[in-house]
Structure formats: C-alpha cells, structure tokens
Amino acid sequence: MKEDFILPDIGEGIVECELVEWHLQEGDQVEEDQPVADVMTDKALVEITAMHTGRISRLYYQPGEIAKVGQPLFEIEREGDEERATPASDKPAATASEPAAVEKSNPPASSSETPCSGKALATPAVRRIARELELDLSQIQGSGKDGRVLKEDLLPYQEGTAQQSPAQKEETPGAGDLTRPLTGIQAAMAKQMQASASSIPHFTYAEEVDVTRLEALRLELKPDLEAEGLRLSLMPFFMKALALAIQEYPLLNSRVNEAVTEITYLQDVNIGMAADTPRGLLVPNVKQVQNKSLVEIAAEVNRLTDEAREGKLAPDSMKGGSISISNIGVLGGTVATPIINKPEVAIVALGRIQELPRFNAAGEVEARKILQVSWSGDHRIIDGATMARFCNLWKSYLEQPSRMLTRLR
C-alpha cells in the first residue's frame, strides 16, 4: 500500500519550509526512522525520517522548492503490504492512490491561497520562479484549472517578451545582474529584523570594559577545560555575569506585549549568542544560565557553536531566548548598533579586544585589554539610566572576576 508522508507542524507557527536535500531517491529502500530529507525552516535545519519500512515511490519536491506544512512530502510503499493491497478497481474513490498521486504532483493550495484571498494559485516551483523573476503572480493570468498559474505562463517573462506590471517597473536589473530569492534563514532573518526595527524603539548605550584580569583568569583555567575536551572563550564569563546582573535588574529579562499594556518577567535567563554560519545568522541560546556553572556554560557554548556551523541546530535551541549577545569582535570592529531579537528587550554587541594605554590608580600609563560594548534597549520599557546602571553592574563582574565568583551558586 502506498502512503503519503504529510509534512508535520514543526512548531512556532511555521507553515512552510525549504527542501534542502533528499537522502534517498525514488525507488530506494528505506528503513523506519531512516533519514529521508533535510528541510530548512525559518529557524533551523530539520531532519525528516521515514515513518515505515518500505520503498520510496515518489518525491513531491525538488531541492530548493518550498514545501507546505500539511501537504505530502514524499510517498512510501510500505513493505509487505503488496499482498494485502486491495485491487485498484475495488478501491473506494476517496482512498485510491492514483488520484492522490496526481493531486500531489501539483500540491493543492492552502486555504490562504484560494482565489477569494486575492492570491494566485500556483505550486511552490512556480512561486520560486516568480520570485526569481520578481513577478507578481496576482498580475498574471493563469491557464491552469481555476486560474492556476503554470510554468508555461511564466515563459514569456523568462524570455523577456511580456510587459511588466507596474509592480515590476520600479527597478529593472542591469545586464549581468543576478537576482535570487531570499529563502531559508536569510528570509527568516530579513523578516525578523524588519519586524523588530519597525516595532521596537531602539536606543544604544556604549561602554568600555577592562577585561585584563578576566583574560588572565581565562588563560589560567583554559588547560583544565581543554583536558576535558572543552574550548574556553570569554563568552561563558559574559553570560554568567549577565545572569548575575539580571537578578538585580529583572527588567532586562522581560517581555512586553504588543499593546504595551503588560510586562512579563521571565524566571529563566536563556542567553542567546548570534552565530555567523554558512547558512546565515542564527541565534541559539543557552538555557537556564542562572543555574549553570562556568564549565557547564562552556560546554553548551561549544555544542551550540558546532551545531550551528554544521547546520544541525535543533529548533528548541533557538526558542525561548531572553537576552542576546552578538560577538562582532571576532570578525572586527569595536562599536555597533545591534537590532534587538524580538520579543527580547535588549541585546549587547561585543567589539574586538584591543590593548590600549590607560592610567592606573597611581597615575601611571600601562597597557590594558579593553573591550568596547554596545547595548541596544527597548525604549518602551527601558530608560537610559536603567541601562547604564545594569551595564555598570555587569561591567564590575567582568573587571573584577573575584567579585563575580563570590556571587556564584
């Protein structure tokens, strides 16, 4: 018996994802729970596994196409079901596999794509071509059933013989220009940053932190952690100091509703770290930093960094963040104006550490390791004075690590 694998709800209201790679092809045998495909959601790369043992009889999408949640992703012929299968002539019309297969070759439009919604009917492949050509499908007369736009309807636009609609006349790419659609993480980042910048009034607060003592402590602890197979950066110290400072300034670990009528104070301090990956910007977070030791935080930072670079972050690792750190200093630069990772209320950007001359208590000039930090806060609920006091407390823990250690539990 042939059975469709329906793409499940992956969480957080995700309704579509990009088919990244098939691990098997049509006709291949597959075992239950064996990986079949990788799909990219707005948040992470997700591995799709087989629900039964059998043979892959049909793949409904090509790599790069957009698959819809609730629609078939692939078809499987279950092992051992051939003998028990009902002859096609005796099958009720509602369960016949042939009509289902025909229907899935052009996956039915979701309820949001019906003509009454004002959106054109089209398959993910057609929509992808339209995005590449910067075409508005609602302006194209479809030749398919119920006005569905087919690939053939886009051929004149690909050949450059059709007139562009007013929506496409705004800007015409020059000769040699390459236009590609934003997909996967890039598209998700674009939407997230636009929503954050347009709905949150940002303000930035900059400060410098003397991390000379902290760096000396890191170098002292580094061999012990390396013996345990862990890389020790300054990030675990930054995170732990944040968790300690938040205990006195819980406003930095809160949420405000869209109507700006309520504030929710979060119990856990889940600190996100912006990761630059080949697939784009990802922000996984270390859970419950307030309850973790420096060693445990370092282990989590290592794990999340490696998984982010390999594209293997689990969706849960990017949910529930409460405040974020962007470490631009590893690439260069000293000062930034970071955009808050909505619905969080604050983010800090770390610049590169520089060895600079500073006066000591005796008035003598000496070389110190100086880190520039740039905070962005949600001005709807955080004022400059609160941000300054919070940053000063966080800074004191970093500049005097022994003070931070006395607060650890």
C-alpha positions as CSV (number, residue, x, y, z in Angstrom):
1,M,0.0,0.0,0.0
2,K,1.3,3.4,-0.9
3,E,1.1,6.1,1.8
4,D,1.9,9.8,1.7
5,F,4.2,11.3,4.4
6,I,2.5,14.6,5.4
7,L,4.9,17.3,6.4
8,P,4.1,17.9,10.1
9,D,3.8,21.1,12.1
10,I,7.4,21.7,13.1
11,G,6.4,24.3,15.6
12,E,6.2,28.1,16.3
13,G,3.6,28.6,13.6
14,I,5.8,27.6,10.7
15,V,3.7,26.9,7.7
16,E,6.4,26.2,5.0
17,C,10.0,25.2,4.7
18,E,12.6,24.8,2.0
19,L,13.5,21.3,0.8
20,V,17.3,21.3,1.2
21,E,18.4,17.8,0.3
22,W,17.0,14.3,-0.4
23,H,19.0,11.5,1.2
24,L,17.1,8.9,-0.9
25,Q,15.7,8.8,-4.4
26,E,12.6,7.3,-5.9
27,G,12.8,3.5,-5.9
28,D,15.2,3.4,-2.9
29,Q,14.5,1.1,0.0
30,V,14.1,2.8,3.4
31,E,14.0,1.6,7.0
32,E,11.7,3.0,9.6
33,D,13.3,6.1,11.2
34,Q,15.9,6.4,8.5
35,P,16.6,10.0,7.4
36,V,14.9,10.8,4.1
37,A,15.3,14.5,3.7
38,D,16.6,17.7,5.3
39,V,14.3,20.8,5.3
40,M,15.1,24.3,6.4
41,T,12.6,26.2,8.4
42,D,12.8,29.9,9.4
43,K,14.7,28.7,12.5
44,A,16.8,25.6,11.8
45,L,17.7,22.6,9.7
46,V,15.3,19.7,10.4
47,E,15.8,16.1,9.6
48,I,12.8,14.2,8.2
49,T,12.8,10.4,8.8
50,A,10.7,7.6,7.4
51,M,7.6,6.6,9.3
52,H,7.6,3.0,7.9
53,T,9.9,0.4,6.3
54,G,9.4,0.2,2.6
55,R,10.3,1.8,-0.8
56,I,10.2,5.5,-1.7
57,S,7.8,5.6,-4.6
58,R,7.5,9.3,-5.1
59,L,9.2,12.6,-4.1
60,Y,6.9,15.6,-4.4
61,Y,9.5,18.4,-4.3
62,Q,12.9,19.2,-5.8
63,P,15.7,20.7,-3.7
64,G,15.2,24.4,-3.3
65,E,11.4,24.2,-3.6
66,I,9.1,25.3,-0.8
67,A,7.1,22.5,0.9
68,K,4.0,23.3,2.8
69,V,3.1,22.0,6.3
70,G,0.1,19.7,6.0
71,Q,1.0,18.7,2.4
72,P,2.7,15.4,1.2
73,L,6.4,15.5,1.2
74,F,7.1,12.0,-0.2
75,E,5.2,8.8,-0.9
76,I,6.2,5.4,0.5
77,E,5.2,1.9,-0.5
78,R,5.1,0.0,2.8
79,E,7.0,-3.3,2.9
80,G,4.8,-6.4,2.9
81,D,1.6,-4.5,2.0
82,E,1.6,-5.6,-1.6
83,E,-0.1,-8.9,-0.9
84,R,-2.7,-7.3,1.3
85,A,-3.4,-4.4,-1.0
86,T,-6.9,-4.1,-2.4
87,P,-7.2,-4.2,-6.2
88,A,-7.4,-0.7,-7.7
89,S,-10.8,-1.5,-9.3
90,D,-12.3,-2.3,-5.9
91,K,-10.9,0.7,-4.1
92,P,-13.3,3.4,-2.9
93,A,-12.7,6.6,-4.8
94,A,-11.8,8.5,-1.6
95,T,-8.8,6.2,-0.9
96,A,-7.5,5.4,-4.4
97,S,-3.8,6.2,-4.6
98,E,-3.8,7.2,-8.2
99,P,-5.9,10.4,-7.8
100,A,-3.9,11.3,-4.7
101,A,-0.7,11.0,-6.6
102,V,-2.0,13.2,-9.5
103,E,-3.1,15.8,-7.0
104,K,0.2,15.9,-5.2
105,S,2.2,16.5,-8.4
106,N,0.6,19.9,-8.1
107,P,0.2,20.3,-4.4
108,P,-3.2,21.8,-3.6
109,A,-3.2,25.4,-2.5
110,S,-3.7,26.1,1.2
111,S,-6.7,27.9,2.3
112,S,-4.7,31.2,2.2
113,E,-4.1,30.7,-1.5
114,T,-7.7,30.4,-2.6
115,P,-8.9,33.0,-5.2
116,C,-11.1,34.8,-2.6
117,S,-7.9,35.7,-0.7
118,G,-6.6,37.7,-3.6
119,K,-3.5,35.4,-4.1
120,A,-2.8,33.5,-7.2
121,L,-2.9,29.7,-7.2
122,A,0.5,28.2,-8.0
123,T,2.8,25.4,-7.0
124,P,5.9,26.1,-4.9
125,A,8.1,25.6,-8.0
126,V,6.1,28.2,-9.9
127,R,6.3,30.6,-7.0
128,R,10.0,30.1,-6.8
129,I,10.4,31.0,-10.5
130,A,8.2,34.1,-10.0
131,R,10.3,35.3,-7.1
132,E,13.5,34.9,-9.2
133,L,11.9,37.0,-11.9
134,E,10.4,39.4,-9.4
135,L,6.9,38.8,-10.8
136,D,3.6,39.4,-9.0
137,L,1.6,36.2,-9.6
138,S,-1.6,38.0,-9.0
139,Q,-1.0,40.1,-12.1
140,I,-0.6,37.0,-14.3
141,Q,-3.5,35.2,-16.0
142,G,-3.1,31.5,-15.2
143,S,-4.0,29.0,-17.8
144,G,-4.5,26.1,-15.4
145,K,-7.6,24.8,-13.6
146,D,-9.3,27.5,-11.5
147,G,-6.8,30.1,-12.9
148,R,-3.8,28.3,-11.5
149,V,-0.5,29.8,-12.8
150,L,1.6,27.2,-14.6
151,K,5.3,27.3,-15.5
152,E,4.2,27.8,-19.1
153,D,2.5,31.0,-18.1
154,L,5.9,32.4,-17.0
155,L,7.8,31.5,-20.2
156,P,7.2,34.9,-21.9
157,Y,8.5,36.7,-18.8
158,Q,11.6,34.5,-18.8
159,E,12.2,35.3,-22.5
160,G,11.6,39.0,-21.8
161,T,8.8,39.3,-24.3
162,A,6.0,40.2,-21.9
163,Q,5.3,43.6,-20.5
164,Q,6.0,44.0,-16.8
165,S,3.2,45.0,-14.5
166,P,3.6,48.4,-12.6
167,A,4.8,46.5,-9.5
168,Q,7.8,45.2,-11.5
169,K,8.6,48.6,-13.3
170,E,10.1,50.1,-10.2
171,E,13.6,48.9,-10.9
172,T,15.0,46.8,-13.8
173,P,18.2,44.8,-13.2
174,G,21.1,45.8,-15.4
175,A,22.9,43.5,-17.8
176,G,24.8,40.9,-15.9
177,D,22.9,41.5,-12.6
178,L,21.9,38.3,-10.7
179,T,18.6,38.2,-8.8
180,R,17.9,35.4,-6.4
181,P,15.1,35.0,-3.9
182,L,15.6,35.2,-0.2
183,T,15.0,31.7,1.3
184,G,15.5,29.8,4.5
185,I,17.5,31.5,7.2
186,Q,18.1,34.6,5.1
187,A,14.4,35.2,4.6
188,A,13.7,34.5,8.2
189,M,16.4,37.0,9.3
190,A,15.0,39.6,7.0
191,K,11.5,39.3,8.4
192,Q,12.7,39.1,12.0
193,M,14.9,42.2,11.7
194,Q,12.3,44.2,9.8
195,A,9.6,43.4,12.4
196,S,12.0,44.2,15.3
197,A,13.3,47.5,13.9
198,S,9.8,48.7,12.8
199,S,8.0,47.9,16.1
200,I,10.6,48.4,18.8
201,P,12.0,52.0,19.5
202,H,15.7,51.2,19.9
203,F,18.3,53.2,21.8
204,T,22.0,52.4,22.1
205,Y,24.3,52.7,25.1
206,A,28.1,52.2,24.7
207,E,30.7,51.5,27.3
208,E,34.3,50.1,27.6
209,V,35.2,47.2,29.8
210,D,38.7,46.4,31.0
211,V,39.0,42.7,30.7
212,T,42.7,42.4,31.6
213,R,42.0,40.4,34.7
214,L,39.3,38.3,33.1
215,E,41.5,37.3,30.2
216,A,44.2,36.3,32.7
217,L,41.7,34.1,34.6
218,R,40.6,32.5,31.3
219,L,44.1,31.6,30.4
220,E,44.6,30.1,33.9
221,L,41.5,27.9,33.6
222,K,41.9,27.0,29.9
223,P,44.3,24.0,30.3
224,D,41.9,22.3,32.8
225,L,38.9,22.7,30.5
226,E,41.0,21.6,27.5
227,A,41.8,18.4,29.4
228,E,38.0,17.8,29.5
229,G,37.7,18.4,25.8
230,L,36.2,21.9,26.1
231,R,37.3,25.2,24.5
232,L,37.1,28.1,26.9
233,S,36.4,31.5,25.5
234,L,35.3,34.6,27.3
235,M,31.6,34.0,26.3
236,P,30.8,31.8,29.4
237,F,32.0,34.7,31.6
238,F,29.9,37.3,29.8
239,M,26.9,35.0,30.1
240,K,27.3,34.2,33.8
241,A,27.9,37.9,34.6
242,L,24.7,38.8,32.7
243,A,22.7,36.2,34.6
244,L,24.0,37.7,37.9
245,A,23.3,41.3,36.9
246,I,19.8,40.4,35.8
247,Q,19.0,39.2,39.3
248,E,19.1,42.8,40.4
249,Y,17.6,44.2,37.1
250,P,14.9,41.8,36.1
251,L,13.5,44.3,33.6
252,L,16.3,43.2,31.2
253,N,14.8,39.7,31.3
254,S,11.2,40.6,30.5
255,R,8.7,40.7,27.7
256,V,6.2,43.4,26.8
257,N,3.0,42.6,24.9
258,E,2.2,44.2,21.5
259,A,-0.3,46.6,23.1
260,V,2.4,47.7,25.6
261,T,0.0,47.2,28.4
262,E,1.7,44.3,30.2
263,I,5.2,43.2,31.2
264,T,6.1,39.6,31.8
265,Y,9.2,38.9,33.9
266,L,10.9,35.7,32.9
267,Q,12.1,33.2,35.5
268,D,14.9,31.6,33.5
269,V,17.8,33.5,31.9
270,N,18.2,32.0,28.5
271,I,21.1,33.9,26.8
272,G,21.3,33.8,23.0
273,M,24.5,34.1,21.1
274,A,24.5,35.3,17.5
275,A,26.3,32.8,15.3
276,D,27.6,33.6,11.9
277,T,27.1,30.4,9.8
278,P,27.4,29.4,6.1
279,R,23.6,29.4,6.0
280,G,23.1,32.8,7.6
281,L,22.7,34.3,11.1
282,L,21.4,32.0,13.8
283,V,20.8,32.8,17.5
284,P,20.8,29.7,19.6
285,N,20.5,30.2,23.4
286,V,22.0,28.6,26.5
287,K,19.1,27.6,28.8
288,Q,18.9,28.5,32.5
289,V,22.3,30.2,32.7
290,Q,21.5,31.3,36.2
291,N,21.7,27.6,37.4
292,K,24.8,26.6,35.4
293,S,28.4,26.6,36.3
294,L,31.0,28.2,34.1
295,V,32.1,24.7,32.9
296,E,28.5,23.8,32.0
297,I,28.0,27.0,30.2
298,A,31.3,26.5,28.3
299,A,30.1,23.0,27.2
300,E,26.8,24.4,26.0
301,V,28.5,27.2,24.1
302,N,30.8,24.7,22.4
303,R,27.9,22.4,21.5
304,L,25.7,25.2,20.1
305,T,28.6,26.7,18.1
306,D,29.5,23.4,16.5
307,E,25.9,22.5,15.7
308,A,25.2,26.0,14.2
309,R,28.2,25.7,11.9
310,E,27.2,22.2,10.8
311,G,23.5,23.3,10.3
312,K,22.3,20.8,12.9
313,L,20.7,23.0,15.5
314,A,17.5,21.7,16.9
315,P,14.5,24.0,16.7
316,D,14.3,24.1,20.5
317,S,17.8,25.6,20.8
318,M,16.5,28.8,19.2
319,K,13.3,29.1,21.2
320,G,12.8,30.9,24.5
321,G,15.7,33.3,24.4
322,S,15.5,36.1,26.9
323,I,18.5,38.4,26.1
324,S,21.2,38.1,23.4
325,I,24.9,38.7,22.8
326,S,26.4,39.5,19.4
327,N,30.2,39.0,19.3
328,I,31.2,41.1,16.3
329,G,34.7,41.4,17.7
330,V,35.7,38.0,16.4
331,L,35.4,39.5,12.9
332,G,36.5,43.1,13.6
333,G,35.0,46.4,14.6
334,T,34.6,48.0,18.0
335,V,31.2,49.7,18.2
336,A,27.8,48.6,16.7
337,T,24.1,49.4,16.9
338,P,22.6,45.9,17.2
339,I,19.0,45.2,16.5
340,I,17.0,43.5,19.3
341,N,16.0,39.9,18.7
342,K,12.2,40.4,19.2
343,P,10.5,39.7,21.6
344,E,13.5,40.3,23.8
345,V,14.1,43.7,25.2
346,A,17.9,44.1,25.0
347,I,21.0,42.9,23.1
348,V,24.7,43.6,23.5
349,A,27.3,43.7,20.8
350,L,30.9,42.9,21.8
351,G,33.7,44.6,19.9
352,R,37.2,43.3,19.5
353,I,39.5,43.4,22.4
354,Q,42.3,45.9,22.0
355,E,45.4,46.5,24.0
356,L,45.3,50.2,24.8
357,P,47.1,52.6,27.2
358,R,45.2,53.5,30.3
359,F,46.1,55.3,33.6
360,N,46.3,53.2,36.7
361,A,45.4,54.3,40.3
362,A,48.9,55.8,40.7
363,G,48.5,57.9,37.5
364,E,50.9,55.7,35.5
365,V,50.2,54.6,32.0
366,E,50.0,50.9,31.4
367,A,48.7,48.6,28.7
368,R,45.2,47.2,29.4
369,K,42.9,44.9,27.4
370,I,39.9,47.0,26.6
371,L,36.6,45.7,25.2
372,Q,34.0,48.1,23.7
373,V,30.4,47.0,24.3
374,S,27.3,48.4,22.6
375,W,23.8,47.9,24.2
376,S,20.5,48.3,22.4
377,G,17.4,48.6,24.6
378,D,13.7,48.6,24.1
379,H,12.9,52.2,24.9
380,R,9.2,51.4,25.6
381,I,10.2,49.9,29.0
382,I,13.9,50.5,29.5
383,D,15.3,54.0,30.0
384,G,18.9,55.1,29.7
385,A,19.6,55.4,33.4
386,T,18.4,51.8,34.0
387,M,20.6,50.5,31.1
388,A,23.6,52.4,32.5
389,R,23.2,51.0,36.0
390,F,22.7,47.5,34.7
391,C,25.7,47.8,32.4
392,N,27.8,49.1,35.3
393,L,27.0,46.1,37.4
394,W,27.7,43.7,34.6
395,K,30.9,45.5,33.9
396,S,32.0,45.3,37.5
397,Y,31.7,41.5,37.5
398,L,33.8,41.3,34.3
399,E,36.5,43.7,35.5
400,Q,36.7,42.1,38.9
401,P,36.2,38.3,38.3
402,S,36.7,37.6,42.0
403,R,33.6,39.6,42.8
404,M,31.7,37.6,40.3
405,L,32.9,34.3,41.7
406,T,31.6,35.3,45.2
407,R,28.1,35.5,43.7
408,L,28.1,32.1,42.0
409,R,25.9,29.4,43.4
